[in-house]
């Protein structure tokens, strides 16, 4: 009989196991949804008459783009902004409801149907644009809801599928897909628009999502105990390691206890801080490159994609490294969480503050830009997974609330950065990165003081456990 849930009963396959395969499947879901969400950012350039004040297309562009392959619409900048932001609002409003219901209803069905809906809506965006702009906005808003379900409900998977000593690597494999998706979009969207036309971007990513949806329903099961293909040894390994953490019955949410819990606040404020720096180092990268390096749009797209690529690599390595520290008993769980959170907050701040001083060095800017964007992925082994340590049975709900907090941070950061850039062009980037550094340091101090890694009393199984 296994008394210590941290030690497996026997050695089972690691990387070539079913739980790793399912993590990679979730990774692919995140790649597709992130690609479907961000591809419009680039296709918008060729979907409208022009992005320059005079509305003129140069001769080389005319040769490449025709109205058959690339239909053009008269959308004002305000309408374009509304279309681009509509997905965000759908994503926001669904967070808390999904966080609650993901612990009650089948995660397999929630993610599967949401992925299918997002993919079908991606296929419908080109014809919707031909009918009218209102239909595009509706498609994007509903798509945001579907992608919010996929992005939030998936964290409930790790409650039943991720052994405590493998949480870092399994969650980092799956969530790193959010970084690989934008990288792929930035790399291939321009080529597809030029050769096949912008509608094909939506058809390709939509079709990939539909195909992946079929694989999802075939391969994924909510509980390893019910999966017909998993080996007996791996099934015993997973269930025995989680026996004291996973309950067969869902208890009512202890909202008051959560609101009073400092470790929960540490996760929420830490997520707010992460999103603040993440939005600045990714959303404003093309603008920073344009204002400092003065390269053409194709080179800008390539350089802007590099932080996503290295962030994806860094995220996967962080998961491996954090679990290595735990399995070898080098560091405690809380030490690992604080170490990687500190790295994920401090390194982007340091590299970001250095960027304005490197204006004369092309390679220096590129290297520090990549490091500023990629090192934030250290948080995948820290604050972004910490909710699973303190309350595994309520992880979905805590993750939803903290993500909502993070989105608020991202919204404030993007708005404030826009105001700074508009009012003070001379020292705008310095002020932007100094403010980011101040937010990161403040958030880190709070996290280091109050964060915990043991299951909280209000999240433990109550006395009437099982019959």
Order of alpha helices (4+ residues) and beta strands (2+ residues): alpha-alpha-alpha-alpha-alpha-alpha-alpha-alpha-alpha-alpha-alpha-alpha-alpha-alpha-alpha-alpha-alpha-alpha-alpha-alpha
